[in-house]
Amino acid sequence: MLVDEASAAIEAAMQGFGGAFGSVPFCRSTDFGMLSAEDQVNVRQTEMAHYRDRPELSAVHFCLTSAQALLEISRTMLRQSAALSPQEQERSWKQLAEDAKLAGRAAYRAVLILSDPTVARLAANERTKAGSL
């Protein structure tokens, strides 16, 4: 199925991206909510430092994450059986909702990273420095 091929391609792109550029810190909201207040501050500082230092790479990561989540929604909906029990159907819908939230949040995070004027200035300065070496 074409959706499966697209999902596999995105997964390969994410693995290749991570292998070439390293991981991008991202704490899901459900995990974030379980952290202590101090740990939440540390996670946010780590994330923001990475996004500020590597905005384009961070944005690419989140675009790929969003695409993967949307493809997973499509795959689930195409494979969903009409013979699901009410409990299975509820679990499936909850998972679809979680995947949709992840897709939206990842895309939104990419937009925030790319539209932050301080990040854009820092990235431009880094490119200028690299070009003058």
Protein Blocks (a to p, Z undefined) as FASTA:
>chain_A
ZZlmmmmmmmmmmmmmmmmnopaddddfklmmmpcfklmmmmmmmmmmmmmmmmmlmmmm
mmmmmmmmmmmmmmmmmmpcfkbcfklmmmmmmmmmmmmmmmmmmmmmmmmmmmmmklmm
mmmmmmmmmmmZZ
